[in-house]
Amino acid sequence: MKRQSTNIEVKKNNRNYIFRYICRHGVVSNPDIAYAVKMSLPTVTQNTKELIERGLIEETGELESTGGRRAKALSVAANARLAAGLDITKNHIGLLLTNLTGEILRYNRYFLPFENEDSYYLTVNEKLEEFLDDALTDREKILGIGISFPGIVDLDSEMIIYSHILGVESMPFASVSRFFKYPCYFLNDANAGAYAEGIRSESMERFFYISLSNTVGGSIFNDDKLVQGKGFRCGEVGHMTVIPDGSPCYCGKLGCLDAYCAASYLSDVTEGKLEQFFVRLEQGDKEIRDIWNRYTDYLAIALNNIHMILDCDIIIGGYVGSYVGPHIQEIWKKVSDRSTFTEDSTFVKSCNYKTGAAALGAALRVIELFVEKI
């Protein structure tokens, strides 16, 4: 029985590895896969046959000949399974649909102030159903909903332990998931953003993701996994003290990074419109430039401190992360000026996903849970 169990596990691992290879490389052949993953051609062929039978990959013609018979072209049936992402914030919800390759098929954001009431979740469900009606016809493809939530998300106890910004604590996942007809999977919002950046990346094994939205959060992504911490609070840099007895934070303490580097620090001067802040910054508005300089001074302190502790790449994400690309060199300069060991600050990077990162990461977690079982 042990030998049989081991053989089943080996076959499952082989099939999973082959599927991931096809996901990563687009159009391939059985010989391509066998060479790359160092498996025998018969083993690869048997596995791809099973994946075709399950509707997860498909033959898409033939590849060019390299001297012998032309090999069958194989690719992932990307839309065979789908996942929805739901990002809950204080004043909005984001809805996203993605497929097996992580492609964003649709994204919408709606103004909907949070209330921990049945009426709120019923409205969210209505928005979700309308969103899906517009996006697809076959609901059987949907694996579930990934829900991004700002707060301490305890996956062991299946509970939102605490969300100061939303005013909830000790809220079971089930009290939210009961409003939806699909399986629900929960992630902290910063963890979800990090997951979006890291789970399909080949370039970084380990990084810190700092989420600069209307709250500041963070997450460590290492070896294809989120580092959650003992109390699921790992990476909560928003409540790291940067100025003793400084400006008040929404958490009730003084001098937290959140009080200096939340997106609202910038958008409050442009009537809540962050995009307009960066438009005026590009236009050379002196008042806006002074605010940006103060903001990046505090941000550089945080980035340098994080790097001193973790010694890894740092990705700037969240609302502000969507706009920092053109300004990354001045951030590098400020971080470099604070660094003890090196003047090279290119370990600070702008995020790849400028829109709906938390919703995407939550949805990709649903996809990943499915892929792990292939």
Legacy VTK file of the C-alpha trace (Angstrom):
# vtk DataFile Version 3.0
C-alpha trace
ASCII
DATASET POLYDATA
POINTS 374 float
0.000 0.000 0.000
2.876 2.362 0.808
4.516 1.612 -2.546
1.222 2.180 -4.351
0.725 5.477 -2.521
4.253 6.560 -3.422
3.723 5.721 -7.103
0.485 7.699 -7.183
2.237 10.676 -5.606
5.121 10.481 -8.103
2.686 10.382 -11.031
0.770 13.330 -9.597
3.968 15.336 -9.110
5.105 14.555 -12.665
1.747 15.620 -14.095
1.787 18.804 -12.033
5.329 19.658 -13.095
4.502 19.098 -16.760
1.367 21.231 -16.536
3.290 24.090 -14.905
5.954 23.876 -17.597
3.328 24.222 -20.331
1.709 27.139 -18.451
5.056 28.918 -18.277
6.191 28.348 -21.855
3.008 28.696 -23.917
3.230 26.425 -26.978
5.481 23.375 -26.595
5.816 19.767 -27.754
6.228 16.501 -25.875
9.938 16.296 -26.870
10.436 19.885 -25.662
8.933 18.990 -22.294
10.871 15.711 -21.960
14.175 17.487 -22.607
13.444 20.422 -20.290
12.068 18.503 -17.298
14.360 15.482 -17.749
11.637 12.859 -18.030
11.342 10.073 -20.572
9.291 10.861 -23.673
6.780 8.028 -22.957
6.221 9.403 -19.427
5.633 12.915 -20.756
3.365 11.675 -23.556
1.229 9.670 -21.118
0.864 12.675 -18.833
-0.037 15.119 -21.601
-2.577 12.611 -22.898
-4.237 12.575 -19.464
-4.195 16.374 -19.313
-5.812 16.559 -22.752
-8.503 14.088 -21.654
-9.215 16.297 -18.628
-9.545 19.325 -20.883
-6.640 21.182 -19.268
-4.317 21.270 -22.267
-5.041 21.009 -25.974
-3.349 20.263 -29.269
-3.007 23.465 -31.268
-1.503 22.240 -34.533
2.069 21.203 -35.290
5.445 22.796 -34.671
8.008 23.382 -37.411
10.043 20.313 -38.312
13.616 20.057 -37.061
14.420 17.186 -39.431
11.914 14.461 -38.569
8.159 14.275 -38.100
6.600 17.530 -37.011
5.717 17.418 -33.303
2.235 18.181 -32.032
1.943 21.663 -30.529
0.512 21.668 -27.012
-0.755 24.584 -24.965
-2.812 25.141 -21.844
-6.569 25.364 -22.288
-6.308 28.619 -20.370
-10.026 29.277 -19.943
-10.902 25.720 -18.948
-10.996 26.899 -15.331
-11.466 30.411 -13.976
-11.299 32.176 -10.628
-12.852 35.397 -9.388
-11.049 37.877 -7.166
-12.799 40.203 -4.722
-10.860 43.040 -3.072
-12.717 44.597 -0.127
-11.585 48.044 1.021
-13.085 50.742 3.206
-14.882 52.512 0.357
-14.652 50.255 -2.690
-14.716 46.705 -3.952
-12.652 45.404 -6.849
-13.827 42.451 -8.929
-11.557 40.471 -11.224
-11.688 37.335 -13.352
-8.579 35.342 -14.250
-7.773 32.019 -15.894
-5.268 29.193 -15.482
-2.411 31.265 -16.902
-3.139 34.264 -14.663
-4.415 36.451 -17.489
-6.743 39.226 -16.308
-9.903 38.665 -18.326
-11.952 41.410 -16.711
-11.637 43.934 -13.895
-14.049 46.482 -12.417
-13.965 48.677 -9.335
-17.100 49.936 -7.599
-17.725 52.553 -4.949
-19.280 50.664 -2.041
-18.505 51.785 1.533
-17.929 48.827 3.828
-20.526 47.851 6.422
-20.407 44.629 8.376
-24.073 44.018 7.627
-25.964 41.428 5.632
-27.136 44.148 3.231
-23.536 44.972 2.311
-22.583 41.386 1.453
-25.828 40.890 -0.453
-24.947 43.947 -2.548
-21.419 42.613 -3.118
-22.885 39.314 -4.297
-25.233 41.149 -6.666
-22.288 43.086 -8.109
-20.324 39.854 -8.483
-23.149 38.077 -10.296
-23.638 41.027 -12.651
-19.902 41.124 -13.258
-19.815 37.406 -14.099
-22.922 37.669 -16.291
-21.080 40.182 -18.440
-17.882 38.124 -18.531
-18.914 34.525 -19.269
-21.764 32.086 -19.810
-20.430 28.857 -18.280
-20.345 29.241 -14.499
-19.159 25.634 -14.105
-15.661 26.816 -14.984
-15.401 28.945 -11.845
-13.264 27.315 -9.178
-14.074 29.831 -6.467
-13.592 33.369 -5.198
-10.397 34.702 -3.704
-11.241 37.440 -1.201
-8.654 40.083 -0.296
-9.335 41.641 3.087
-7.472 44.464 4.894
-6.665 43.046 8.307
-5.177 40.087 10.153
-6.402 37.031 8.255
-5.845 33.868 10.303
-5.940 30.906 7.931
-5.695 28.363 10.754
-8.747 29.550 12.672
-10.469 30.664 9.437
-11.189 34.070 10.857
-10.572 37.772 10.287
-8.899 38.387 13.625
-8.824 42.153 13.376
-9.326 44.928 10.829
-9.067 48.341 12.426
-9.721 50.151 9.146
-13.015 48.277 8.670
-13.940 48.104 12.331
-14.315 44.326 12.585
-12.734 41.659 14.758
-13.109 37.933 15.331
-15.158 37.540 12.152
-15.343 33.947 10.859
-14.755 33.407 7.148
-18.091 31.589 7.052
-19.958 34.747 8.014
-18.804 36.219 4.684
-18.663 33.160 2.424
-22.280 32.216 3.171
-23.410 35.027 0.869
-21.715 33.523 -2.198
-22.478 30.330 -4.087
-18.819 29.614 -4.861
-16.064 28.344 -2.556
-14.292 31.278 -0.902
-10.605 31.639 -0.039
-9.263 34.544 2.034
-5.996 36.496 2.001
-4.765 39.680 3.632
-4.663 42.482 1.024
-0.879 43.010 1.120
-0.318 39.241 0.997
-2.604 39.089 -2.031
-0.612 41.812 -3.792
2.627 39.982 -3.058
1.122 36.729 -4.284
0.203 38.346 -7.606
3.779 39.564 -8.039
5.483 36.366 -6.981
3.568 33.215 -7.799
4.269 33.276 -11.560
7.621 35.052 -11.401
10.855 33.354 -12.438
13.139 36.254 -11.590
12.841 36.582 -7.805
12.998 33.860 -5.194
12.452 36.178 -2.250
11.162 39.731 -1.915
9.295 42.107 0.339
6.121 43.708 -0.993
5.127 47.065 0.474
1.526 48.028 -0.266
1.004 51.787 -0.333
-2.750 52.112 -0.587
-5.089 53.983 1.743
-3.486 51.863 4.412
0.132 50.678 4.367
0.840 46.965 4.563
3.552 44.529 3.660
4.329 40.915 2.949
7.306 38.593 2.548
7.238 36.198 -0.405
9.823 33.428 -0.248
10.345 30.233 -2.247
6.935 30.470 -3.976
5.147 30.959 -0.659
3.884 33.750 1.568
5.614 34.035 4.925
2.650 34.454 7.262
4.269 34.733 10.689
3.247 33.165 13.983
0.159 35.356 14.349
-0.385 35.969 10.614
1.000 39.487 11.118
4.301 39.146 9.272
5.139 42.208 7.194
2.818 44.702 8.912
5.176 47.619 8.326
2.335 50.138 8.278
2.449 50.161 12.065
6.216 50.328 12.359
7.160 53.517 14.214
9.146 55.926 12.031
8.725 59.091 14.141
8.444 58.651 17.956
5.354 60.515 19.169
4.728 61.668 15.592
1.528 62.112 13.608
-1.545 60.138 14.710
-2.294 56.893 12.889
-5.783 55.501 12.356
-4.792 52.663 14.709
-4.661 55.128 17.618
-0.871 55.157 17.993
1.533 57.966 17.050
4.266 58.032 14.416
3.338 54.904 12.422
4.575 54.634 8.832
0.916 54.543 7.760
0.483 58.151 8.925
3.237 59.270 6.530
3.074 56.890 3.546
-0.574 55.979 3.010
-1.831 56.941 -0.449
-4.242 59.375 1.185
-1.228 61.462 2.329
-0.943 62.384 -1.351
-4.512 62.169 -2.636
-5.994 64.291 0.156
-4.521 67.385 -1.500
-6.110 66.563 -4.871
-9.676 65.880 -3.682
-9.029 62.188 -3.220
-7.764 61.675 -6.782
-4.327 60.071 -6.665
-3.907 60.170 -10.430
-4.362 63.947 -10.353
-1.614 64.242 -7.741
0.873 62.603 -10.097
-0.351 64.655 -13.064
0.398 67.829 -11.107
3.719 66.386 -9.966
4.712 65.861 -13.615
3.616 69.431 -14.374
6.059 70.781 -11.796
3.533 72.028 -9.229
5.699 73.298 -6.347
3.200 72.464 -3.560
2.784 68.936 -4.908
6.553 68.536 -5.298
7.117 69.551 -1.651
4.533 67.001 -0.466
6.082 64.291 -2.657
9.543 65.075 -1.285
8.317 64.676 2.298
6.488 61.476 1.374
9.547 59.898 -0.270
11.769 60.977 2.645
9.667 58.834 4.984
9.327 56.074 2.404
13.113 55.909 2.009
13.483 55.442 5.787
11.100 52.496 5.662
12.679 50.942 2.563
16.171 51.185 4.021
15.055 49.698 7.349
13.301 46.809 5.629
16.361 46.109 3.488
18.699 46.239 6.488
16.645 43.499 8.142
15.714 41.273 5.194
18.437 41.964 2.589
16.157 41.233 -0.367
14.386 43.003 -3.223
11.509 45.297 -2.277
8.525 45.830 -4.575
6.492 49.002 -4.175
2.850 48.149 -4.770
-0.600 49.357 -3.848
-2.201 52.519 -5.248
1.018 54.545 -5.057
3.024 51.670 -6.519
1.022 52.054 -9.721
2.534 55.507 -10.264
6.101 55.322 -8.900
7.745 53.927 -12.044
8.762 57.315 -13.503
10.017 58.408 -10.070
11.910 55.285 -9.064
15.362 56.819 -9.570
14.773 59.593 -7.029
13.567 56.950 -4.565
16.754 54.960 -5.259
18.803 58.071 -4.523
17.117 58.675 -1.161
17.450 55.022 -0.149
21.093 54.992 -1.240
21.820 58.082 0.855
20.575 56.205 3.928
22.260 52.905 3.193
25.307 51.870 5.194
26.615 49.186 2.863
26.021 50.110 -0.773
25.022 52.876 -3.113
23.154 50.483 -5.409
19.459 50.737 -4.519
18.012 48.986 -7.557
16.695 46.339 -5.180
13.717 48.717 -4.905
11.352 48.001 -7.793
7.972 49.236 -8.955
5.207 46.643 -9.130
4.289 44.733 -12.286
0.557 44.824 -11.593
-0.749 48.389 -11.616
-4.447 47.521 -11.497
-6.343 45.162 -9.215
-3.247 43.489 -7.746
-4.950 42.385 -4.512
-7.964 40.979 -6.349
-5.646 39.219 -8.809
-3.495 37.723 -6.061
-6.544 36.420 -4.220
-7.881 34.880 -7.437
-4.485 33.367 -8.283
-4.460 31.657 -4.895
-7.646 29.868 -5.955
-6.021 28.887 -9.264
-2.895 27.688 -7.472
-4.856 25.484 -5.084
-6.443 23.832 -8.125
-3.135 23.451 -9.985
-1.529 21.815 -6.944
-4.063 18.985 -7.240
-3.626 18.336 -10.961
LINES 1 375
374 0 1 2 3 4 5 6 7 8 9 10 11 12 13 14 15 16 17 18 19 20 21 22 23 24 25 26 27 28 29 30 31 32 33 34 35 36 37 38 39 40 41 42 43 44 45 46 47 48 49 50 51 52 53 54 55 56 57 58 59 60 61 62 63 64 65 66 67 68 69 70 71 72 73 74 75 76 77 78 79 80 81 82 83 84 85 86 87 88 89 90 91 92 93 94 95 96 97 98 99 100 101 102 103 104 105 106 107 108 109 110 111 112 113 114 115 116 117 118 119 120 121 122 123 124 125 126 127 128 129 130 131 132 133 134 135 136 137 138 139 140 141 142 143 144 145 146 147 148 149 150 151 152 153 154 155 156 157 158 159 160 161 162 163 164 165 166 167 168 169 170 171 172 173 174 175 176 177 178 179 180 181 182 183 184 185 186 187 188 189 190 191 192 193 194 195 196 197 198 199 200 201 202 203 204 205 206 207 208 209 210 211 212 213 214 215 216 217 218 219 220 221 222 223 224 225 226 227 228 229 230 231 232 233 234 235 236 237 238 239 240 241 242 243 244 245 246 247 248 249 250 251 252 253 254 255 256 257 258 259 260 261 262 263 264 265 266 267 268 269 270 271 272 273 274 275 276 277 278 279 280 281 282 283 284 285 286 287 288 289 290 291 292 293 294 295 296 297 298 299 300 301 302 303 304 305 306 307 308 309 310 311 312 313 314 315 316 317 318 319 320 321 322 323 324 325 326 327 328 329 330 331 332 333 334 335 336 337 338 339 340 341 342 343 344 345 346 347 348 349 350 351 352 353 354 355 356 357 358 359 360 361 362 363 364 365 366 367 368 369 370 371 372 373
